[in-house]
Amino acid sequence: MGLARRLGCLRALRGEIVLLVGAVSKLLVVGALAGAVSAMAAAGGPAFTPRDLARILAPRPPAPTSASYKLSPGEDATCGAPSSFGLADLRRADPSECPKTFVDKLARAGFERGLIKGWVAANPVSINAYTNGWVFRTTAGAHTALMALTSRTMRPAAGLGKEGFRIAHGDGALYLWRTANLVLSTEIDCTDGPCGFDVAAAARAYADAVSNRARTT
């Protein structure tokens, strides 16, 4: 199962992290990290709208030379919602996947619309890649949501958006960051065994490609 499978509702990575984007099993409140990044929340940038998401999430994830990604439509619904989703979709979702407390937190943060895009490849193990975008009405709202989606086990990701975080495991890696009023994530993980390539570097390259689209939209 992927780090962010079924949304950006970000899920557990081998028991080390529990996140809910992409497509929530459990919310974690950030303590020390919140103070470290709170000053960055006021940083500005372009104002994004839901119309920007398809362009920003367009890049294809990097893959080993022996693999080729293809889109995986229908497999990565956001808590059972469509790949393009709003608050109403999340409120109709299974509460065990998207608890009401989490959806209410998104609503208070000014969530407008989200989009998840999933890819699959074989190397020969199965490789899954996901990118998620969440648009909020304000920069402050996007910062609040980012903090709700970030676990204490994540580390800062330098040079990624206004505030970014990362986590990596032997068979998966996830990047999560904010640019203005937009929260983004990328993930690559392998499900049938060791990836056999530098998955953390691949996930970072994927994040950089998506982030570059946000800077030029």
N, C-alpha and C positions, 0 to 999 in steps of 0.2 A: 504494500500500500504506500502511496506517495506521501511526501511531507504535506502537500497542500491538496491532496486529491479531493475531488468533489467540491471545488471552489477555490478558492481562497478561503473556504471554511477550512483553515489550516489544521491538520491533524497530527497525531503523534508520530515521531520519528524514532522507531525502535525503543519506545518508552522513555526517551531522553527529553523530548519536548512535547507539549500538548498545545497546539495552536488551532484556532478556528478561522481563510480566505477563501482564475481559478474558476467556495466555498469552504461546526464547532462542537467539539466534544466537551470542552472545558475552558473557561476563561482564566488567564493568568494576569495578575496586575503587576506592572513593572514598578519596582522600587528604586534601586540605585540608578538604573538607566534613565528613568523619567527626569531626574534632576539634571543629569548630564546633557540631555538634549532639549530641555524645555526652552532654553534661550533660542534654539534654532527654529522653533515653531513660528516665530514672528517673521521669519525670512519670507520674502515675496517671491514672485515669479509669474509666469503666464497663468491666466485663469482657464482651466480646461472645462469642457462640456462633455456629456455622454457621446456626442458625435465624434469626438477625438479618439475614442477607445479603439475602434477597429484599426485605425492607422497605426496607433502606438503599439498595439499588440501584434502587428503584422510580421515581425521578423521570425524566420525559421530558426529553431534552436541548432547550435553546432552539434555535430555528430562525429564519431570516429569514422575513419575512411571506409571501414567495412560495413557501415550502417547508413540507412537513409530513412528520414522521418516521413511519416504521412499523418495527416490530420486524423483525429479520433472523435468524430462527431457523435454526440449522444452519450458518451461514456463518462463525461466529467461534469454532469449537471451540478449546479450550486445547490446543495442540500435538496436535490430533487427539483430545483427550479430550472428554467431555461438557461442556456449559456449566457444570454443577455438577461439580466435580472434586476428587479427593483425591490423596494421594501415589501410590496404586496406579495411578490413571489416568495420571499423569505418567510413572511408571516403564514403562508399556506404550507410551508415545508414541515417535515416531521420534526417535532420539538426535540427529539433525541439527537437529531443532526444539527439543528439550529435552534438552540434554546431561546425562549422569549426574551430572557434578560439580555442576550447578545443582540438580538434584533432591535430591542428597545434602545440599546446603547448606540447602535448604528443610526437609528432615527434621531436621537438627541444630537449626534455629531453632524447631522445634516446630510446623510447619505442620499445620493440621487439615483445612481445607476452603476451597475457593475457588469463586467464581461470576463469570461474565462475562455481560454483557448488551450486545447490539449493536443499532444502529438505522441505517436508511438513509433518505435523502431526496434530492430533486433540486431544483436552484436556478437555472439548469438543469444545472449540473455536479453530479456525484454527491457527496453529502455522507455521510460515515460518522461515527458516534459510538459510543463504547464506554465502558463503566464496568466496573471490576473490583473485587472484594473478596476479601481473603485473611485468614482468621482463624488466629491463632497462640495457643498455650497461654499465653504470657506477653507482657507488654509488652516485655521485653528481647528476646525472640525476634522480635517484630514489628519492632523497631528494627534488629536484625541483618539481617533480610530487606530492609527498606527500603534500607539501605546497599548491599546487593548489587544492587538494582534501579536504583540511581541512578548516573548518569554524571557525569563531571567537567564536562560542558558545561551541566548543569542549574544553575538559580539558585534560591535560597530563595524560597518562596511565603509571604509574610507572612499571618498570620491563618487559615491552613489547617491544622487539626489541631494536634497537638503538635509536629510537624516536617513541613514540606512543601517540595516542589520543583516547578519548572516549566521548560518549554522550549517555544519557539514558532518556527515557520518561516513562510514566506509562505503555505503552504497547509495548515498544521496546527499544533495546539497540544496539549500534554499536561501534566496536573497529577498529581502523585504525592505521597501524604502518609500519615501515621500518626495514628491516634487510639487510645490505649490499646493493646490487643492486635490491632488491626485495621489492615491496610494497604489503601488505596484508591487508585484512579486514575480519571481521566476523560480522554478524548481526543476531539477533533473534527478531521477532515481532509477535504480535497477531492481527488478522484482524477483528474478530467478537465480540470482547469485551475484558475485562481485562484478562490478562494471567492467573492469579491465582497462579503464582509462581514467584520467584525472577528472572526476565528476565535479569537483569543486571549481576547477578552472573553467570547465564547460558551462556550469551554471552561472559563473561570473561573466563569462563572455556573452551569454544569453541576456543577462541583466543589463550589461553595457549596451547591447544592441537595442533593447527596449527603451532604456533610458535616453539614448541618443535620439530616438524618435520623439520622445516627450520634449526634448529640448528644441526640436525643429518643427514641431506641430504648430 
